[in-house]
Amino acid sequence: MKQNHAPFELGGVRLRLLAEDDLRITLAWRNRDGVRQQFKSSALLEWEAHHAWFVRYSDKADDLVFIVEDVLTGARVGQAAIYAIDRDKRTAEIGRFVAAPEFQGKGFMRRGIEALMRFAAHELSLTSVYLEVLDTNARAKRLYETLGFVKTDFIDGLARMERTI
């Protein structure tokens, strides 16, 4: 069962758990051309599949998806997630990063990822996080490197990057 977490603020952004009311907008963000191609599966997602995923997600204790909001306006600026949370090893995977198109390139998602890592350290007591990124996604890899991630592996076109938090 998923544990409830209070909204978490850092650097002008707020992380709050994904709610059913967010699904239509997150589906639109995820299905945009140029965005969906950066996911492991680049197929268009249908509403029924997205909603069914949410129902399954709602029961998973080791999977937290957040809406990233601008603290000043309350606007939804993107999505970020932490999943495969291993409390024994004190590590987890982060990803599912998607920016709202009108906020893309304005630094909100960078701050959202920073907030997510701080949340992982302070609220979940994790010591490291990792992510996978398509090796062809140079822009994302540069961002992750500036956030302190180091490439540790490369498998099937995916670069695995890790960071101690």
C-alpha positions in Angstrom: 0.0 0.0 0.0 1.3 3.5 -0.9 2.3 5.7 2.0 1.0 9.2 1.8 3.6 11.9 1.7 3.1 15.6 2.4 4.0 18.0 -0.3 7.8 18.7 -0.3 9.2 22.2 -1.3 12.7 23.2 -2.3 14.0 25.9 -4.6 10.7 27.3 -5.6 9.1 24.0 -6.6 6.7 21.7 -4.8 6.5 18.0 -5.2 3.1 16.5 -4.5 1.9 13.0 -5.2 0.2 12.3 -8.5 -3.6 12.3 -8.3 -6.2 10.9 -10.6 -7.1 14.4 -11.6 -3.6 14.9 -13.0 -3.8 11.9 -15.4 -5.2 13.7 -18.5 -2.5 16.4 -18.4 0.4 14.0 -17.7 -0.8 11.7 -20.6 -0.8 14.7 -22.9 2.7 15.7 -21.7 4.0 12.1 -22.2 2.5 11.7 -25.6 4.0 14.8 -27.2 6.2 14.3 -30.2 9.8 14.7 -29.1 9.0 13.6 -25.5 7.6 10.1 -25.9 10.6 9.2 -28.1 12.9 9.7 -25.0 11.1 6.9 -23.1 12.0 3.2 -23.4 8.6 2.7 -25.1 7.9 5.5 -27.5 4.4 4.3 -28.5 1.5 6.7 -28.0 -0.3 5.8 -24.7 -4.1 5.4 -24.8 -6.2 6.7 -21.9 -7.3 3.3 -20.8 -3.8 2.0 -20.5 -2.7 5.1 -18.7 -5.6 4.9 -16.2 -5.0 1.2 -15.7 -1.3 1.9 -14.9 -2.5 4.5 -12.3 -4.7 1.9 -10.6 -1.8 -0.5 -10.4 0.6 2.3 -9.3 -1.8 3.3 -6.5 -1.1 0.0 -4.7 2.7 0.0 -5.1 4.6 1.1 -2.0 8.0 1.4 -3.8 6.8 3.8 -6.6 6.1 7.5 -6.1 5.2 9.8 -8.9 5.1 13.5 -8.2 3.6 16.5 -9.9 6.2 19.3 -9.9 4.5 22.7 -9.2 5.7 26.3 -9.2 5.4 27.3 -5.6 4.5 30.9 -6.5 1.7 30.2 -9.0 0.7 26.6 -8.2 1.1 25.8 -11.9 1.8 22.2 -12.8 5.2 22.4 -14.5 6.1 18.7 -14.8 6.3 15.2 -13.4 9.1 13.3 -11.7 9.2 9.9 -10.1 11.2 7.7 -7.7 10.6 4.0 -7.9 12.2 0.6 -7.3 12.8 2.0 -3.8 15.0 -0.4 -1.9 14.9 0.6 1.8 17.5 -2.1 2.7 20.1 -1.0 0.2 18.9 2.7 0.6 18.7 3.3 -3.1 16.1 3.9 -5.8 15.6 4.7 -9.5 14.4 8.1 -10.5 12.9 9.2 -13.8 9.7 9.6 -15.7 10.7 13.2 -16.0 8.3 15.2 -18.2 8.1 19.0 -18.4 4.9 20.8 -19.3 5.5 22.3 -22.7 4.9 25.9 -21.6 7.5 25.5 -18.8 10.2 23.6 -20.8 13.7 25.1 -20.7 12.9 27.4 -17.7 14.8 25.4 -15.0 11.7 24.0 -13.3 12.5 20.4 -14.0 16.1 20.8 -12.9 14.8 22.2 -9.6 12.2 19.4 -9.5 15.0 16.7 -9.8 17.0 18.5 -7.1 13.9 18.5 -4.9 13.3 14.8 -5.7 16.8 13.9 -4.6 16.5 15.9 -1.4 13.2 14.2 -0.7 14.8 10.8 -1.3 17.6 11.6 1.2 15.5 13.3 3.9 12.1 11.6 3.7 13.1 8.1 2.6 16.6 8.0 4.1 18.2 6.9 0.8 21.9 7.3 0.1 22.0 7.0 -3.7 19.8 7.2 -6.7 20.3 6.1 -10.3 18.5 6.6 -13.6 18.6 5.3 -17.1 18.6 7.6 -20.1 18.7 6.9 -23.8 22.3 7.3 -24.9 21.1 9.5 -27.8 19.5 12.0 -25.4 22.5 14.3 -25.1 20.5 17.2 -23.5 19.3 15.0 -20.7 22.7 13.4 -20.1 24.3 16.9 -19.8 21.6 17.9 -17.3 22.2 14.8 -15.2 25.9 15.3 -15.3 25.6 18.9 -14.0 23.4 17.4 -11.2 26.3 15.2 -10.2 25.3 11.9 -11.9 28.1 9.7 -13.2 27.7 7.1 -16.0 28.3 3.7 -14.6 27.0 1.3 -17.3 25.7 1.1 -20.9 23.3 -1.6 -22.0 21.1 -1.8 -25.1 21.3 1.9 -25.9 20.7 3.0 -22.3 23.2 4.8 -20.1 22.9 4.1 -16.4 23.9 7.0 -14.3 24.2 7.1 -10.5 24.6 9.7 -7.8 25.2 9.6 -4.1 22.8 11.9 -2.2 
